[in-house]
């Protein structure tokens, strides 16, 4: 007769599934590897592609992109405000957790 509750059984099942998936080889490993080009051939191909792209860019004479450094502060944007709120909540929880810790040992 099992004395495990539902949450413990679910955790154990998750661990078994995770361990089983880590032990099995991935399906791609069972197939033979296709011939891949050498590093030098790949580097030459990429260099030729980059050179062609650079010639196109020079031919178009597009103006260089300008970066506006006078933009507003990050912390005034919605993402910045959310970041500040998350950091504040985390800090408050850490302080609360430290002050209400159940472990009372002299080494603390």
Biopython code that builds the backbone (N, CA, C, O; Angstrom):
import numpy as np
from Bio.PDB.StructureBuilder import StructureBuilder

atoms = [
    (1, "UNK", "N", (0.844, -1.181, 0.000)),
    (1, "UNK", "CA", (0.000, 0.000, 0.000)),
    (1, "UNK", "C", (0.884, 1.238, 0.000)),
    (1, "UNK", "O", (1.835, 1.331, 0.775)),
    (2, "UNK", "N", (0.571, 2.169, -0.857)),
    (2, "UNK", "CA", (1.390, 3.356, -1.035)),
    (2, "UNK", "C", (0.952, 4.456, -0.070)),
    (2, "UNK", "O", (-0.239, 4.660, 0.164)),
    (3, "UNK", "N", (1.943, 5.160, 0.485)),
    (3, "UNK", "CA", (1.642, 6.249, 1.399)),
    (3, "UNK", "C", (1.950, 7.608, 0.759)),
    (3, "UNK", "O", (2.017, 8.625, 1.449)),
    (4, "UNK", "N", (2.135, 7.614, -0.550)),
    (4, "UNK", "CA", (2.443, 8.865, -1.231)),
    (4, "UNK", "C", (1.160, 9.617, -1.560)),
    (4, "UNK", "O", (0.165, 9.015, -1.965)),
    (5, "UNK", "N", (1.186, 10.932, -1.387)),
    (5, "UNK", "CA", (0.011, 11.721, -1.758)),
    (5, "UNK", "C", (0.101, 12.096, -3.237)),
    (5, "UNK", "O", (1.099, 11.784, -3.887)),
    (6, "UNK", "N", (-0.904, 12.749, -3.770)),
    (6, "UNK", "CA", (-0.977, 13.061, -5.193)),
    (6, "UNK", "C", (0.163, 13.943, -5.678)),
    (6, "UNK", "O", (0.701, 13.714, -6.760)),
    (7, "UNK", "N", (0.536, 14.942, -4.900)),
    (7, "UNK", "CA", (1.595, 15.855, -5.303)),
    (7, "UNK", "C", (2.943, 15.139, -5.362)),
    (7, "UNK", "O", (3.746, 15.390, -6.261)),
    (8, "UNK", "N", (3.187, 14.250, -4.403)),
    (8, "UNK", "CA", (4.437, 13.509, -4.384)),
    (8, "UNK", "C", (4.488, 12.529, -5.548)),
    (8, "UNK", "O", (5.543, 12.344, -6.154)),
    (9, "UNK", "N", (3.377, 11.911, -5.864)),
    (9, "UNK", "CA", (3.336, 10.987, -6.994)),
    (9, "UNK", "C", (3.602, 11.733, -8.300)),
    (9, "UNK", "O", (4.327, 11.243, -9.166)),
    (10, "UNK", "N", (3.018, 12.906, -8.432)),
    (10, "UNK", "CA", (3.219, 13.698, -9.635)),
    (10, "UNK", "C", (4.684, 14.125, -9.774)),
    (10, "UNK", "O", (5.234, 14.108, -10.875)),
    (11, "UNK", "N", (5.300, 14.498, -8.684)),
    (11, "UNK", "CA", (6.706, 14.876, -8.703)),
    (11, "UNK", "C", (7.568, 13.679, -9.068)),
    (11, "UNK", "O", (8.493, 13.808, -9.869)),
    (12, "UNK", "N", (7.281, 12.525, -8.499)),
    (12, "UNK", "CA", (8.048, 11.324, -8.808)),
    (12, "UNK", "C", (7.880, 10.938, -10.273)),
    (12, "UNK", "O", (8.850, 10.548, -10.923)),
    (13, "UNK", "N", (6.665, 11.040, -10.797)),
    (13, "UNK", "CA", (6.420, 10.719, -12.194)),
    (13, "UNK", "C", (7.193, 11.674, -13.099)),
    (13, "UNK", "O", (7.768, 11.249, -14.102)),
    (14, "UNK", "N", (7.209, 12.951, -12.755)),
    (14, "UNK", "CA", (7.968, 13.934, -13.531)),
    (14, "UNK", "C", (9.452, 13.617, -13.542)),
    (14, "UNK", "O", (10.104, 13.741, -14.579)),
    (15, "UNK", "N", (9.996, 13.208, -12.400)),
    (15, "UNK", "CA", (11.413, 12.850, -12.320)),
    (15, "UNK", "C", (11.712, 11.628, -13.177)),
    (15, "UNK", "O", (12.741, 11.583, -13.851)),
    (16, "UNK", "N", (10.828, 10.640, -13.161)),
    (16, "UNK", "CA", (11.034, 9.429, -13.958)),
    (16, "UNK", "C", (10.990, 9.766, -15.450)),
    (16, "UNK", "O", (11.818, 9.272, -16.216)),
    (17, "UNK", "N", (10.044, 10.593, -15.866)),
    (17, "UNK", "CA", (9.939, 10.976, -17.274)),
    (17, "UNK", "C", (11.171, 11.771, -17.692)),
    (17, "UNK", "O", (11.701, 11.551, -18.781)),
    (18, "UNK", "N", (11.633, 12.689, -16.852)),
    (18, "UNK", "CA", (12.820, 13.484, -17.168)),
    (18, "UNK", "C", (14.046, 12.600, -17.293)),
    (18, "UNK", "O", (14.821, 12.751, -18.238)),
    (19, "UNK", "N", (14.236, 11.676, -16.354)),
    (19, "UNK", "CA", (15.393, 10.783, -16.403)),
    (19, "UNK", "C", (15.328, 9.895, -17.644)),
    (19, "UNK", "O", (16.350, 9.660, -18.289)),
    (20, "UNK", "N", (14.148, 9.405, -17.980)),
    (20, "UNK", "CA", (14.008, 8.562, -19.162)),
    (20, "UNK", "C", (14.310, 9.323, -20.430)),
    (20, "UNK", "O", (14.928, 8.779, -21.345)),
    (21, "UNK", "N", (13.883, 10.584, -20.503)),
    (21, "UNK", "CA", (14.144, 11.361, -21.716)),
    (21, "UNK", "C", (15.615, 11.720, -21.844)),
    (21, "UNK", "O", (16.116, 11.885, -22.956)),
    (22, "UNK", "N", (16.308, 11.843, -20.727)),
    (22, "UNK", "CA", (17.733, 12.147, -20.790)),
    (22, "UNK", "C", (18.553, 10.927, -21.187)),
    (22, "UNK", "O", (19.621, 11.070, -21.782)),
    (23, "UNK", "N", (18.075, 9.743, -20.870)),
    (23, "UNK", "CA", (18.822, 8.526, -21.174)),
    (23, "UNK", "C", (18.649, 8.083, -22.618)),
    (23, "UNK", "O", (19.537, 7.425, -23.160)),
    (24, "UNK", "N", (17.546, 8.420, -23.252)),
    (24, "UNK", "CA", (17.307, 8.017, -24.628)),
    (24, "UNK", "C", (18.072, 8.920, -25.580)),
    (24, "UNK", "O", (18.125, 10.132, -25.367)),
    (25, "UNK", "N", (18.672, 8.351, -26.636)),
    (25, "UNK", "CA", (19.373, 9.207, -27.600)),
    (25, "UNK", "C", (18.368, 9.964, -28.438)),
    (25, "UNK", "O", (17.274, 9.459, -28.691)),
    (26, "UNK", "N", (18.712, 11.159, -28.873)),
    (26, "UNK", "CA", (17.793, 11.909, -29.723)),
    (26, "UNK", "C", (17.635, 11.202, -31.064)),
    (26, "UNK", "O", (18.559, 10.512, -31.495)),
    (27, "UNK", "N", (16.501, 11.350, -31.734)),
    (27, "UNK", "CA", (16.268, 10.648, -32.990)),
    (27, "UNK", "C", (17.295, 10.997, -34.072)),
    (27, "UNK", "O", (17.612, 10.143, -34.900)),
    (28, "UNK", "N", (17.813, 12.203, -34.087)),
    (28, "UNK", "CA", (18.779, 12.597, -35.108)),
    (28, "UNK", "C", (20.102, 11.867, -34.935)),
    (28, "UNK", "O", (20.833, 11.688, -35.909)),
    (29, "UNK", "N", (20.427, 11.442, -33.718)),
    (29, "UNK", "CA", (21.695, 10.767, -33.473)),
    (29, "UNK", "C", (21.690, 9.358, -34.048)),
    (29, "UNK", "O", (22.756, 8.810, -34.329)),
    (30, "UNK", "N", (20.530, 8.767, -34.228)),
    (30, "UNK", "CA", (20.450, 7.407, -34.749)),
    (30, "UNK", "C", (20.729, 7.378, -36.249)),
    (30, "UNK", "O", (21.186, 6.357, -36.762)),
    (31, "UNK", "N", (20.467, 8.472, -36.966)),
    (31, "UNK", "CA", (20.681, 8.529, -38.397)),
    (31, "UNK", "C", (22.129, 8.900, -38.691)),
    (31, "UNK", "O", (22.741, 9.638, -37.918)),
    (32, "UNK", "N", (22.691, 8.403, -39.795)),
    (32, "UNK", "CA", (24.061, 8.794, -40.135)),
    (32, "UNK", "C", (24.117, 10.272, -40.495)),
    (32, "UNK", "O", (23.185, 10.810, -41.091)),
    (33, "UNK", "N", (25.193, 10.909, -40.137)),
    (33, "UNK", "CA", (25.336, 12.341, -40.379)),
    (33, "UNK", "C", (25.579, 12.596, -41.857)),
    (33, "UNK", "O", (26.319, 11.862, -42.513)),
    (34, "UNK", "N", (24.953, 13.638, -42.372)),
    (34, "UNK", "CA", (25.154, 14.014, -43.764)),
    (34, "UNK", "C", (26.508, 14.694, -43.895)),
    (34, "UNK", "O", (27.027, 15.262, -42.934)),
    (35, "UNK", "N", (27.066, 14.631, -45.079)),
    (35, "UNK", "CA", (28.366, 15.252, -45.321)),
    (35, "UNK", "C", (28.220, 16.766, -45.187)),
    (35, "UNK", "O", (27.350, 17.374, -45.812)),
    (36, "UNK", "N", (29.065, 17.356, -44.381)),
    (36, "UNK", "CA", (29.020, 18.801, -44.178)),
    (36, "UNK", "C", (30.228, 19.425, -44.860)),
    (36, "UNK", "O", (31.290, 18.806, -44.927)),
    (37, "UNK", "N", (30.077, 20.648, -45.367)),
    (37, "UNK", "CA", (31.219, 21.293, -46.014)),
    (37, "UNK", "C", (32.274, 21.650, -44.968)),
    (37, "UNK", "O", (31.971, 21.812, -43.786)),
    (38, "UNK", "N", (33.505, 21.766, -45.427)),
    (38, "UNK", "CA", (34.594, 22.086, -44.505)),
    (38, "UNK", "C", (34.452, 23.523, -44.013)),
    (38, "UNK", "O", (33.687, 24.318, -44.560)),
    (39, "UNK", "N", (35.188, 23.819, -42.998)),
    (39, "UNK", "CA", (35.126, 25.154, -42.404)),
    (39, "UNK", "C", (35.648, 26.198, -43.383)),
    (39, "UNK", "O", (35.090, 27.292, -43.476)),
    (40, "UNK", "N", (36.715, 25.871, -44.116)),
    (40, "UNK", "CA", (37.265, 26.848, -45.051)),
    (40, "UNK", "C", (36.290, 27.122, -46.196)),
    (40, "UNK", "O", (36.160, 28.264, -46.637)),
    (41, "UNK", "N", (35.605, 26.086, -46.680)),
    (41, "UNK", "CA", (34.631, 26.294, -47.755)),
    (41, "UNK", "C", (33.480, 27.165, -47.268)),
    (41, "UNK", "O", (33.011, 28.044, -47.991)),
    (42, "UNK", "N", (33.031, 26.923, -46.051)),
    (42, "UNK", "CA", (31.949, 27.720, -45.485)),
    (42, "UNK", "C", (32.395, 29.167, -45.287)),
    (42, "UNK", "O", (31.637, 30.096, -45.564)),
    (43, "UNK", "N", (33.625, 29.356, -44.806)),
    (43, "UNK", "CA", (34.144, 30.708, -44.580)),
    (43, "UNK", "C", (34.271, 31.462, -45.898)),
    (43, "UNK", "O", (33.941, 32.646, -45.966)),
    (44, "UNK", "N", (34.746, 30.788, -46.945)),
    (44, "UNK", "CA", (34.859, 31.444, -48.255)),
    (44, "UNK", "C", (33.488, 31.845, -48.795)),
    (44, "UNK", "O", (33.321, 32.938, -49.336)),
    (45, "UNK", "N", (32.511, 30.954, -48.644)),
    (45, "UNK", "CA", (31.163, 31.236, -49.127)),
    (45, "UNK", "C", (30.566, 32.443, -48.386)),
    (45, "UNK", "O", (29.960, 33.321, -49.000)),
    (46, "UNK", "N", (30.749, 32.472, -47.052)),
    (46, "UNK", "CA", (30.222, 33.589, -46.276)),
    (46, "UNK", "C", (30.947, 34.897, -46.586)),
    (46, "UNK", "O", (30.329, 35.962, -46.608)),
    (47, "UNK", "N", (32.270, 34.817, -46.827)),
    (47, "UNK", "CA", (33.031, 36.021, -47.158)),
    (47, "UNK", "C", (32.576, 36.580, -48.504)),
    (47, "UNK", "O", (32.452, 37.794, -48.664)),
    (48, "UNK", "N", (32.324, 35.687, -49.484)),
    (48, "UNK", "CA", (31.852, 36.140, -50.791)),
    (48, "UNK", "C", (30.475, 36.786, -50.665)),
    (48, "UNK", "O", (30.208, 37.805, -51.302)),
    (49, "UNK", "N", (29.603, 36.202, -49.850)),
    (49, "UNK", "CA", (28.266, 36.765, -49.648)),
    (49, "UNK", "C", (28.351, 38.144, -48.994)),
    (49, "UNK", "O", (27.634, 39.067, -49.379)),
    (50, "UNK", "N", (29.234, 38.274, -48.004)),
    (50, "UNK", "CA", (29.385, 39.555, -47.310)),
    (50, "UNK", "C", (29.974, 40.615, -48.242)),
    (50, "UNK", "O", (29.572, 41.777, -48.192)),
    (51, "UNK", "N", (30.928, 40.215, -49.094)),
    (51, "UNK", "CA", (31.532, 41.163, -50.034)),
    (51, "UNK", "C", (30.483, 41.668, -51.023)),
    (51, "UNK", "O", (30.447, 42.858, -51.339)),
    (52, "UNK", "N", (29.630, 40.764, -51.510)),
    (52, "UNK", "CA", (28.573, 41.185, -52.440)),
    (52, "UNK", "C", (27.591, 42.127, -51.751)),
    (52, "UNK", "O", (27.163, 43.117, -52.344)),
    (53, "UNK", "N", (27.237, 41.831, -50.527)),
    (53, "UNK", "CA", (26.317, 42.693, -49.792)),
    (53, "UNK", "C", (26.944, 44.057, -49.538)),
    (53, "UNK", "O", (26.252, 45.075, -49.570)),
    (54, "UNK", "N", (28.251, 44.085, -49.287)),
    (54, "UNK", "CA", (28.928, 45.341, -49.013)),
    (54, "UNK", "C", (28.970, 46.212, -50.274)),
    (54, "UNK", "O", (28.812, 47.430, -50.199)),
    (55, "UNK", "N", (29.188, 45.572, -51.440)),
    (55, "UNK", "CA", (29.184, 46.325, -52.694)),
    (55, "UNK", "C", (27.812, 46.928, -52.957)),
    (55, "UNK", "O", (27.706, 48.060, -53.429)),
    (56, "UNK", "N", (26.758, 46.169, -52.649)),
    (56, "UNK", "CA", (25.404, 46.695, -52.832)),
    (56, "UNK", "C", (25.155, 47.890, -51.924)),
    (56, "UNK", "O", (24.550, 48.881, -52.333)),
    (57, "UNK", "N", (25.626, 47.785, -50.702)),
    (57, "UNK", "CA", (25.429, 48.887, -49.752)),
    (57, "UNK", "C", (26.184, 50.128, -50.194)),
    (57, "UNK", "O", (25.673, 51.243, -50.088)),
    (58, "UNK", "N", (27.409, 49.935, -50.693)),
    (58, "UNK", "CA", (28.193, 51.083, -51.142)),
    (58, "UNK", "C", (27.586, 51.697, -52.385)),
    (58, "UNK", "O", (27.632, 52.914, -52.559)),
    (59, "UNK", "N", (27.005, 50.860, -53.270)),
    (59, "UNK", "CA", (26.386, 51.362, -54.485)),
    (59, "UNK", "C", (25.155, 52.193, -54.190)),
    (59, "UNK", "O", (24.881, 53.164, -54.895)),
    (60, "UNK", "N", (24.427, 51.838, -53.186)),
    (60, "UNK", "CA", (23.198, 52.564, -52.846)),
    (60, "UNK", "C", (23.497, 53.878, -52.140)),
    (60, "UNK", "O", (22.669, 54.789, -52.164)),
    (61, "UNK", "N", (24.656, 53.993, -51.516)),
    (61, "UNK", "CA", (25.045, 55.178, -50.766)),
    (61, "UNK", "C", (23.945, 55.621, -49.811)),
    (61, "UNK", "O", (23.574, 56.794, -49.765)),
    (62, "UNK", "N", (23.442, 54.677, -49.064)),
    (62, "UNK", "CA", (22.416, 54.987, -48.080)),
    (62, "UNK", "C", (23.056, 55.769, -46.939)),
    (62, "UNK", "O", (24.186, 55.480, -46.547)),
    (63, "UNK", "N", (22.351, 56.741, -46.413)),
    (63, "UNK", "CA", (22.916, 57.495, -45.292)),
    (63, "UNK", "C", (23.103, 56.574, -44.079)),
    (63, "UNK", "O", (22.311, 55.664, -43.835)),
    (64, "UNK", "N", (24.153, 56.837, -43.348)),
    (64, "UNK", "CA", (24.441, 56.030, -42.171)),
    (64, "UNK", "C", (23.332, 56.217, -41.138)),
    (64, "UNK", "O", (22.847, 57.332, -40.946)),
    (65, "UNK", "N", (22.935, 55.154, -40.486)),
    (65, "UNK", "CA", (21.879, 55.299, -39.476)),
    (65, "UNK", "C", (22.376, 56.143, -38.302)),
    (65, "UNK", "O", (23.506, 55.990, -37.838)),
    (66, "UNK", "N", (21.536, 57.004, -37.852)),
    (66, "UNK", "CA", (21.891, 57.852, -36.719)),
    (66, "UNK", "C", (21.227, 57.304, -35.457)),
    (66, "UNK", "O", (20.103, 56.804, -35.486)),
    (67, "UNK", "N", (21.932, 57.412, -34.392)),
    (67, "UNK", "CA", (21.416, 56.958, -33.109)),
    (67, "UNK", "C", (21.085, 58.172, -32.263)),
    (67, "UNK", "O", (21.953, 58.995, -31.973)),
    (68, "UNK", "N", (19.847, 58.277, -31.877)),
    (68, "UNK", "CA", (19.424, 59.400, -31.058)),
    (68, "UNK", "C", (19.704, 59.060, -29.595)),
    (68, "UNK", "O", (18.993, 58.266, -28.978)),
    (69, "UNK", "N", (20.751, 59.676, -29.057)),
    (69, "UNK", "CA", (21.129, 59.395, -27.673)),
    (69, "UNK", "C", (20.381, 60.278, -26.684)),
    (69, "UNK", "O", (20.583, 60.159, -25.476)),
    (70, "UNK", "N", (19.531, 61.153, -27.173)),
    (70, "UNK", "CA", (18.780, 62.029, -26.284)),
    (70, "UNK", "C", (17.400, 61.453, -25.962)),
    (70, "UNK", "O", (16.482, 62.188, -25.599)),
    (71, "UNK", "N", (17.266, 60.146, -26.098)),
    (71, "UNK", "CA", (15.975, 59.527, -25.804)),
    (71, "UNK", "C", (15.752, 59.537, -24.290)),
    (71, "UNK", "O", (16.676, 59.763, -23.510)),
    (72, "UNK", "N", (14.516, 59.289, -23.903)),
    (72, "UNK", "CA", (14.168, 59.305, -22.489)),
    (72, "UNK", "C", (14.843, 58.197, -21.704)),
    (72, "UNK", "O", (15.429, 57.277, -22.274)),
    (73, "UNK", "N", (14.754, 58.297, -20.432)),
    (73, "UNK", "CA", (15.353, 57.309, -19.550)),
    (73, "UNK", "C", (14.644, 55.970, -19.689)),
    (73, "UNK", "O", (13.434, 55.920, -19.910)),
    (74, "UNK", "N", (15.404, 54.880, -19.558)),
    (74, "UNK", "CA", (14.821, 53.538, -19.633)),
    (74, "UNK", "C", (13.766, 53.356, -18.554)),
    (74, "UNK", "O", (12.744, 52.711, -18.786)),
    (75, "UNK", "N", (14.003, 53.913, -17.391)),
    (75, "UNK", "CA", (13.097, 53.701, -16.267)),
    (75, "UNK", "C", (11.794, 54.494, -16.385)),
    (75, "UNK", "O", (10.923, 54.382, -15.522)),
    (76, "UNK", "N", (11.656, 55.291, -17.440)),
    (76, "UNK", "CA", (10.396, 55.985, -17.689)),
    (76, "UNK", "C", (9.534, 55.236, -18.696)),
    (76, "UNK", "O", (8.382, 55.603, -18.929)),
    (77, "UNK", "N", (10.101, 54.175, -19.297)),
    (77, "UNK", "CA", (9.339, 53.364, -20.252)),
    (77, "UNK", "C", (8.551, 52.302, -19.492)),
    (77, "UNK", "O", (8.866, 52.017, -18.337)),
    (78, "UNK", "N", (7.537, 51.712, -20.113)),
    (78, "UNK", "CA", (6.775, 50.650, -19.433)),
    (78, "UNK", "C", (7.646, 49.465, -19.022)),
    (78, "UNK", "O", (7.441, 48.884, -17.956)),
    (79, "UNK", "N", (8.617, 49.103, -19.865)),
    (79, "UNK", "CA", (9.507, 47.991, -19.512)),
    (79, "UNK", "C", (10.377, 48.359, -18.301)),
    (79, "UNK", "O", (10.628, 47.519, -17.436)),
    (80, "UNK", "N", (10.828, 49.600, -18.245)),
    (80, "UNK", "CA", (11.641, 50.051, -17.117)),
    (80, "UNK", "C", (10.846, 50.094, -15.827)),
    (80, "UNK", "O", (11.349, 49.726, -14.765)),
    (81, "UNK", "N", (9.599, 50.546, -15.921)),
    (81, "UNK", "CA", (8.738, 50.586, -14.731)),
    (81, "UNK", "C", (8.474, 49.175, -14.229)),
    (81, "UNK", "O", (8.509, 48.923, -13.024)),
    (82, "UNK", "N", (8.207, 48.244, -15.162)),
    (82, "UNK", "CA", (7.979, 46.849, -14.770)),
    (82, "UNK", "C", (9.222, 46.265, -14.117)),
    (82, "UNK", "O", (9.120, 45.513, -13.148)),
    (83, "UNK", "N", (10.394, 46.604, -14.640)),
    (83, "UNK", "CA", (11.648, 46.124, -14.056)),
    (83, "UNK", "C", (11.800, 46.641, -12.628)),
    (83, "UNK", "O", (12.153, 45.880, -11.727)),
    (84, "UNK", "N", (11.541, 47.909, -12.421)),
    (84, "UNK", "CA", (11.655, 48.476, -11.072)),
    (84, "UNK", "C", (10.663, 47.827, -10.109)),
    (84, "UNK", "O", (11.008, 47.556, -8.959)),
    (85, "UNK", "N", (9.443, 47.579, -10.563)),
    (85, "UNK", "CA", (8.439, 46.943, -9.707)),
    (85, "UNK", "C", (8.868, 45.535, -9.338)),
    (85, "UNK", "O", (8.750, 45.135, -8.179)),
    (86, "UNK", "N", (9.367, 44.776, -10.308)),
    (86, "UNK", "CA", (9.793, 43.395, -10.039)),
    (86, "UNK", "C", (10.969, 43.367, -9.073)),
    (86, "UNK", "O", (10.995, 42.546, -8.155)),
    (87, "UNK", "N", (11.936, 44.247, -9.264)),
    (87, "UNK", "CA", (13.087, 44.302, -8.353)),
    (87, "UNK", "C", (12.631, 44.717, -6.959)),
    (87, "UNK", "O", (13.110, 44.169, -5.967)),
    (88, "UNK", "N", (11.713, 45.674, -6.870)),
    (88, "UNK", "CA", (11.216, 46.113, -5.563)),
    (88, "UNK", "C", (10.462, 45.014, -4.836)),
    (88, "UNK", "O", (10.654, 44.814, -3.636)),
    (89, "UNK", "N", (9.599, 44.296, -5.559)),
    (89, "UNK", "CA", (8.848, 43.205, -4.936)),
    (89, "UNK", "C", (9.798, 42.104, -4.484)),
    (89, "UNK", "O", (9.625, 41.549, -3.399)),
    (90, "UNK", "N", (10.791, 41.784, -5.295)),
    (90, "UNK", "CA", (11.758, 40.756, -4.909)),
    (90, "UNK", "C", (12.556, 41.144, -3.681)),
    (90, "UNK", "O", (12.800, 40.313, -2.806)),
    (91, "UNK", "N", (12.964, 42.403, -3.610)),
    (91, "UNK", "CA", (13.709, 42.882, -2.449)),
    (91, "UNK", "C", (12.835, 42.876, -1.198)),
    (91, "UNK", "O", (13.295, 42.484, -0.126)),
    (92, "UNK", "N", (11.588, 43.304, -1.323)),
    (92, "UNK", "CA", (10.684, 43.308, -0.176)),
    (92, "UNK", "C", (10.419, 41.888, 0.313)),
    (92, "UNK", "O", (10.386, 41.644, 1.519)),
    (93, "UNK", "N", (10.230, 40.952, -0.615)),
    (93, "UNK", "CA", (9.997, 39.561, -0.207)),
    (93, "UNK", "C", (11.230, 38.974, 0.475)),
    (93, "UNK", "O", (11.099, 38.224, 1.442)),
    (94, "UNK", "N", (12.421, 39.303, -0.015)),
    (94, "UNK", "CA", (13.645, 38.803, 0.606)),
    (94, "UNK", "C", (13.788, 39.343, 2.032)),
    (94, "UNK", "O", (14.168, 38.605, 2.940)),
    (95, "UNK", "N", (13.483, 40.627, 2.227)),
    (95, "UNK", "CA", (13.562, 41.203, 3.571)),
    (95, "UNK", "C", (12.512, 40.579, 4.485)),
    (95, "UNK", "O", (12.812, 40.264, 5.636)),
    (96, "UNK", "N", (11.288, 40.395, 3.994)),
    (96, "UNK", "CA", (10.228, 39.761, 4.780)),
    (96, "UNK", "C", (10.608, 38.326, 5.131)),
    (96, "UNK", "O", (10.430, 37.892, 6.269)),
    (97, "UNK", "N", (11.129, 37.596, 4.156)),
    (97, "UNK", "CA", (11.488, 36.205, 4.375)),
    (97, "UNK", "C", (12.613, 36.086, 5.389)),
    (97, "UNK", "O", (12.606, 35.179, 6.221)),
    (98, "UNK", "N", (13.577, 36.991, 5.329)),
    (98, "UNK", "CA", (14.696, 36.939, 6.268)),
    (98, "UNK", "C", (14.239, 37.264, 7.682)),
    (98, "UNK", "O", (14.747, 36.680, 8.639)),
    (99, "UNK", "N", (13.300, 38.175, 7.832)),
    (99, "UNK", "CA", (12.867, 38.551, 9.173)),
    (99, "UNK", "C", (11.887, 37.533, 9.760)),
    (99, "UNK", "O", (11.774, 37.442, 10.982)),
    (100, "UNK", "N", (11.185, 36.775, 8.942)),
    (100, "UNK", "CA", (10.224, 35.790, 9.434)),
    (100, "UNK", "C", (10.713, 34.358, 9.229)),
    (100, "UNK", "O", (9.904, 33.448, 9.049)),
    (101, "UNK", "N", (11.994, 34.157, 9.255)),
    (101, "UNK", "CA", (12.572, 32.836, 9.053)),
    (101, "UNK", "C", (12.268, 31.959, 10.257)),
    (101, "UNK", "O", (12.381, 32.399, 11.401)),
    (102, "UNK", "N", (11.880, 30.712, 9.992)),
    (102, "UNK", "CA", (11.544, 29.793, 11.088)),
    (102, "UNK", "C", (12.777, 29.168, 11.714)),
    (102, "UNK", "O", (12.692, 28.613, 12.810)),
    (103, "UNK", "N", (13.908, 29.245, 11.054)),
    (103, "UNK", "CA", (15.126, 28.633, 11.596)),
    (103, "UNK", "C", (15.762, 29.597, 12.595)),
    (103, "UNK", "O", (16.152, 30.712, 12.251)),
    (104, "UNK", "N", (15.853, 29.139, 13.826)),
    (104, "UNK", "CA", (16.448, 29.966, 14.887)),
    (104, "UNK", "C", (17.664, 29.214, 15.407)),
    (104, "UNK", "O", (17.554, 28.382, 16.308)),
    (105, "UNK", "N", (18.803, 29.509, 14.842)),
    (105, "UNK", "CA", (20.022, 28.838, 15.271)),
    (105, "UNK", "C", (21.062, 29.887, 15.670)),
    (105, "UNK", "O", (21.033, 31.022, 15.194)),
    (106, "UNK", "N", (21.978, 29.487, 16.549)),
    (106, "UNK", "CA", (22.991, 30.453, 16.970)),
    (106, "UNK", "C", (23.949, 30.819, 15.824)),
    (106, "UNK", "O", (24.566, 31.884, 15.852)),
    (107, "UNK", "N", (24.074, 29.944, 14.825)),
    (107, "UNK", "CA", (24.978, 30.216, 13.709)),
    (107, "UNK", "C", (24.435, 31.215, 12.722)),
    (107, "UNK", "O", (25.164, 31.694, 11.854)),
    (108, "UNK", "N", (23.183, 31.533, 12.841)),
    (108, "UNK", "CA", (22.538, 32.465, 11.918)),
    (108, "UNK", "C", (22.917, 33.844, 12.321)),
    (108, "UNK", "O", (22.493, 34.811, 11.688)),
]
sb = StructureBuilder()
sb.init_structure("model")
sb.init_model(0)
sb.init_chain("A")
sb.init_seg("    ")
for serial, (resi, resn, name, xyz) in enumerate(atoms, 1):
    if name == "N":
        sb.init_residue(resn, " ", resi, " ")
    sb.init_atom(name, np.array(xyz, "f"), 0.0, 1.0, " ", f" {name:<3s}", serial, name[0])
structure = sb.get_structure()
